[in-house]
Amino acid sequence: MDNLTHGLLGLAIGAMRRPDVRPSAPERASPTDRAVLVASVLAAELPDLDTLLARGDAVTVALQAHRGLSHALVAAPLVALTATLAARACFRGARLAPVFLTSLASVVFAHLLPDLWTGWGTRVLLPFSDSRLSLDWTMVVDPWVTLPLLAGAILAWRRRADWRRTLLWSAACSVAYVGFRVATWAVLTQRVEAAYPAAQAVRVFPQPFSVSTWRYVATLPGDVFAAGEVPLAGPPSEARRAEATGSTLPEHVQAVPTVREALAWARFPLVHLEPLAEGGQKVRIADLRYHLRGEPTLAFVIHLDASNAVTHAQLERGGSASELLRKWRSADTAAP
């Protein structure tokens, strides 16, 4: 998820530990109490430093460097230890065990798990497996997860005598919303499966700017994708059928590491290959799970020269957030 949400979740997890000094007490919080909160926020943010340290083209940075080893379960203790040492350096006398244990919980439950429940995919099993795991419950940015946490943090700052209870209530609201998303995902998955009894696989994905409508892709016999939308109250509405084209690329193009990485990311790939005027080829790899009325909105575009070396790579998002919002609204208006 986004860094604001990670940090706010980390703060809420830090508040779950019963402090040494009661929030309403006149004396100042203990060094351990303060270190726990700081370390929890740091631990929730540190894994995303991989985006600052990454080098390479847009595909390598987005897919290989980000959400790599820093997001793996085996690295969680190291991330937690780093946050613990930094917090104890700021608050001398803080006890090691509570700061470290809370930091470890923050890494797992404020960063790794929220990234896992989005649709982008996280390689939490590195180095044992390079598979991208995702639960597809929320978008990477979901205001209904973030806003209760943000409101709780603001109220906790203004009502310091009751800061802990305020943070915990705000976290409970966000958790309840995620639970609602999980239940919705399960119900709608069954509904789409019932609509496509011959489907080899069905996946339901969150739709931006919407709580009541989700996207879906069903893999049908013959390597055909059926994509559409499914509302909370109503049957699935198919928008498009398309043939899976991930395997249509020539083997020498698929062997290019950047292309191979993009193909591994795309769960429902739609691939287009065209020659460039200056020589070489342009490969566009879109994923149908990110679609608007059946048209992909997210794709990696890779330029190869005559020797198959990558000369340019970029991620096409289909426009800015405001442009995408306008497209969704216009699509809703045009829909019968």
C-alpha positions in Angstrom: 0.0 0.0 0.0 1.0 3.6 0.1 3.6 4.9 2.6 1.1 7.0 4.5 -1.1 4.0 5.2 2.0 1.9 6.2 3.1 4.5 8.7 -0.3 5.0 10.2 -0.8 1.2 10.6 2.7 1.1 12.2 1.6 3.8 14.7 -1.6 1.8 15.5 0.4 -1.3 16.1 2.8 0.6 18.4 -0.3 1.7 20.4 -1.4 -1.9 20.9 1.4 -2.4 23.5 0.2 -1.3 26.9 2.5 1.7 27.8 4.5 1.9 31.0 2.9 5.3 31.8 -0.8 5.7 31.5 -1.7 8.2 28.7 -3.7 10.3 31.2 -0.9 10.3 33.8 0.8 13.6 34.5 4.3 12.2 34.1 6.0 12.0 30.7 6.0 8.8 28.7 8.9 6.4 29.4 11.8 6.1 26.9 10.4 2.6 26.1 6.9 3.9 25.4 8.3 6.6 23.0 10.8 4.3 21.4 8.0 1.7 20.7 5.9 4.2 18.8 8.9 5.6 16.8 10.3 2.2 16.0 6.9 0.9 14.9 6.5 3.7 12.4 10.0 3.3 11.1 9.6 -0.5 10.8 6.5 0.0 8.8 8.2 2.3 6.3 11.7 0.9 6.0 11.0 -1.9 3.4 10.1 0.7 0.8 13.6 2.2 0.8 14.2 -0.4 -1.9 12.7 2.1 -4.4 15.4 4.7 -3.5 18.3 2.3 -3.8 17.1 0.6 -7.0 18.9 1.0 -10.3 17.8 0.1 -13.8 14.9 0.6 -16.2 11.3 1.2 -15.1 10.4 -2.5 -15.3 13.4 -3.6 -13.2 12.7 -1.0 -10.6 9.0 -1.6 -10.4 9.0 -5.4 -10.5 12.4 -6.7 -9.5 13.9 -4.2 -7.1 10.6 -3.1 -5.4 8.8 -5.6 -3.2 11.9 -7.8 -3.4 14.0 -9.1 -0.6 13.2 -6.1 1.6 9.6 -7.4 1.6 10.4 -11.0 2.3 9.5 -12.6 5.6 13.1 -13.7 6.2 14.2 -10.0 6.2 11.6 -8.9 8.7 13.8 -9.4 11.8 16.6 -7.4 10.2 14.2 -4.6 9.3 12.8 -4.6 12.8 16.3 -4.6 14.4 17.2 -1.6 12.3 14.2 0.3 13.4 14.8 -0.8 17.0 18.4 0.4 17.0 17.4 3.8 15.5 14.6 4.3 18.0 16.8 3.4 21.0 19.5 5.8 19.7 16.9 8.6 20.1 15.5 7.4 23.4 18.3 6.1 25.6 17.2 3.7 28.2 14.5 2.1 26.2 14.2 -1.6 26.7 15.3 -3.8 23.7 12.7 -6.6 23.9 9.4 -4.6 23.7 10.8 -2.2 21.1 12.0 -5.1 18.9 8.9 -7.2 19.2 6.6 -4.4 18.4 8.8 -3.4 15.4 8.7 -7.0 14.1 4.9 -7.0 14.4 4.8 -3.7 12.6 7.0 -5.0 9.7 4.7 -8.0 9.2 1.2 -6.5 9.9 1.7 -2.9 8.9 3.8 -3.4 5.7 4.0 -7.0 4.4 0.4 -8.0 5.0 -1.1 -4.8 3.6 1.1 -5.1 0.5 0.0 -8.7 0.2 -3.7 -7.9 0.3 -3.3 -5.6 -2.7 -3.3 -6.9 -6.3 0.2 -5.9 -7.4 2.0 -8.9 -5.9 4.7 -9.3 -3.2 7.5 -11.8 -3.1 7.3 -12.5 0.6 8.8 -16.0 0.2 12.2 -14.9 -1.2 14.7 -16.4 -1.4 12.9 -19.7 -1.4 10.4 -18.7 -4.0 10.3 -15.9 -6.6 6.5 -16.1 -6.9 4.4 -13.0 -6.5 1.6 -13.5 -4.0 -1.4 -11.3 -3.8 -4.9 -11.5 -2.2 -6.6 -8.9 -4.4 -8.7 -7.4 -1.6 -7.9 -3.6 -2.0 -6.2 -1.2 -4.4 -2.7 -0.1 -3.5 -4.2 3.2 -2.5 -7.6 2.8 -0.7 -8.9 5.9 1.1 -11.3 3.8 3.2 -8.3 2.1 4.8 -6.3 5.3 5.2 -8.9 7.9 6.3 -9.9 6.2 9.6 -6.2 5.8 10.6 -5.4 9.4 9.6 -8.4 10.8 11.5 -7.3 8.7 14.5 -3.8 10.0 14.4 -5.0 13.6 14.2 -7.5 13.1 17.1 -4.8 11.3 19.2 -2.5 14.3 18.7 -5.2 16.7 19.9 -6.5 14.5 22.7 -3.3 13.3 24.1 -4.8 12.1 27.4 -6.7 9.5 25.3 -4.3 8.9 22.4 -4.0 5.2 22.8 -7.7 4.4 22.7 -8.2 6.8 19.8 -5.6 5.1 17.7 -6.9 1.6 18.5 -10.5 2.6 17.6 -9.3 4.0 14.3 -7.3 0.8 13.6 -10.4 -1.2 14.4 -12.4 0.8 11.8 -9.8 0.1 9.1 -9.6 -3.6 10.0 -13.4 -3.8 9.8 -13.4 -2.3 6.4 -10.7 -4.7 5.2 -12.8 -7.5 6.6 -15.8 -6.3 4.6 -13.6 -6.3 1.5 -12.5 -9.9 2.2 -16.2 -11.0 2.6 -17.2 -9.1 -0.6 -14.3 -10.7 -2.6 -15.3 -14.2 -1.5 -19.0 -13.6 -2.4 -18.3 -12.0 -5.8 -15.8 -14.7 -6.7 -18.4 -17.4 -6.2 -20.9 -15.3 -8.2 -18.5 -15.0 -11.2 -17.6 -18.7 -11.0 -21.4 -19.5 -11.2 -21.7 -17.3 -14.3 -18.7 -19.1 -16.0 -19.1 -22.8 -15.0 -16.6 -23.9 -17.7 -13.9 -21.4 -16.6 -10.5 -22.8 -15.7 -9.9 -20.0 -13.3 -11.7 -16.9 -12.0 -10.2 -13.9 -10.2 -12.0 -10.9 -8.8 -10.1 -7.6 -8.4 -10.9 -4.3 -6.7 -11.9 -1.4 -8.9 -10.5 2.1 -8.3 -12.9 4.7 -6.8 -15.5 2.1 -6.1 -16.6 0.0 -3.1 -19.7 -1.6 -4.7 -18.2 -2.7 -8.0 -15.3 -5.0 -8.7 -13.5 -6.2 -11.8 -13.1 -9.8 -12.8 -11.2 -12.0 -15.3 -12.2 -15.5 -16.1 -9.9 -17.8 -18.0 -12.0 -19.9 -20.4 -11.1 -23.0 -22.5 -8.9 -22.2 -25.4 -6.8 -19.6 -23.6 -9.5 -17.0 -23.8 -10.0 -14.2 -21.2 -13.5 -12.9 -20.3 -13.2 -9.6 -18.5 -15.9 -7.4 -17.0 -17.4 -6.0 -13.8 -19.5 -7.5 -11.0 -21.5 -5.3 -8.6 -22.5 -6.2 -5.1 -26.1 -6.4 -6.1 -26.3 -7.9 -9.5 -24.9 -10.4 -12.0 -21.5 -10.1 -13.7 -21.4 -7.8 -16.8 -18.9 -9.0 -19.4 -17.2 -6.2 -21.3 -14.7 -8.1 -23.5 -13.2 -11.5 -24.5 -9.6 -11.6 -25.7 -7.2 -14.4 -26.5 -4.2 -14.8 -24.2 -1.2 -13.6 -26.1 1.6 -14.0 -23.6 3.1 -17.0 -25.4 2.9 -15.4 -28.9 6.2 -13.5 -28.5 9.2 -15.0 -30.3 11.5 -16.9 -27.9 14.4 -14.6 -28.4 12.2 -11.7 -27.2 10.8 -13.6 -24.3 14.4 -14.4 -23.3 15.2 -10.7 -22.7 15.3 -10.3 -18.8 13.2 -7.1 -18.8 10.5 -8.7 -21.0 10.6 -11.9 -19.0 10.0 -10.0 -15.8 7.1 -8.1 -17.2 5.5 -11.4 -18.5 5.9 -12.9 -15.1 4.1 -10.0 -13.5 1.1 -10.1 -16.0 -1.4 -12.7 -14.7 -3.7 -12.1 -17.7 -1.2 -10.9 -20.4 -2.2 -9.1 -23.6 1.0 -8.6 -25.6 1.5 -6.4 -28.7 4.7 -6.4 -30.7 5.4 -3.9 -33.4 8.6 -2.7 -35.3 10.2 0.7 -34.5 11.0 3.1 -37.3 14.6 3.3 -36.2 14.9 -0.4 -36.1 14.2 -2.9 -33.4 10.9 -3.6 -31.8 8.4 -2.2 -29.2 6.9 -4.7 -26.8 3.7 -3.7 -24.9 2.7 -6.1 -22.1 -0.6 -5.2 -20.5 -2.4 -7.1 -17.8 -6.2 -7.5 -18.2 -6.7 -7.5 -14.4 -6.2 -3.7 -14.6 -9.0 -2.9 -17.1 -11.7 -0.3 -17.7 -14.7 -1.9 -19.5 -12.4 -4.5 -20.8 -9.6 -2.2 -22.0 -6.3 -2.6 -20.1 -5.2 0.6 -18.2 -1.8 -0.6 -17.0 1.0 -1.9 -19.3 4.8 -2.0 -19.5 6.3 -0.7 -22.8 9.8 -1.9 -23.7 11.8 -0.8 -26.6 14.4 -3.2 -28.0 17.1 -2.5 -30.6 18.1 -4.9 -33.4 20.3 -6.9 -30.9 17.4 -7.2 -28.4 19.0 -4.8 -26.0 16.6 -2.7 -23.9 16.8 1.0 -25.0 13.8 2.3 -23.2 11.2 0.9 -20.7 8.3 2.6 -19.0 5.1 1.9 -17.1 1.9 3.2 -18.8 -0.8 3.9 -16.2 -3.5 5.0 -18.6 -3.3 8.6 -17.4 -3.2 10.5 -14.1 -5.5 9.7 -11.2 -7.9 12.5 -12.2 -7.9 11.4 -15.8 -8.7 7.8 -14.8 -11.5 9.0 -12.6 -13.0 11.0 -15.5 -12.8 7.9 -17.7 -14.5 5.8 -15.0 -17.3 8.4 -14.6 -17.8 8.7 -18.4 -17.9 4.9 -18.7 -20.5 4.8 -16.0 -22.5 7.5 -17.8 -22.3 5.7 -21.1 -23.2 2.3 -19.7 -26.9 1.3 -20.3 
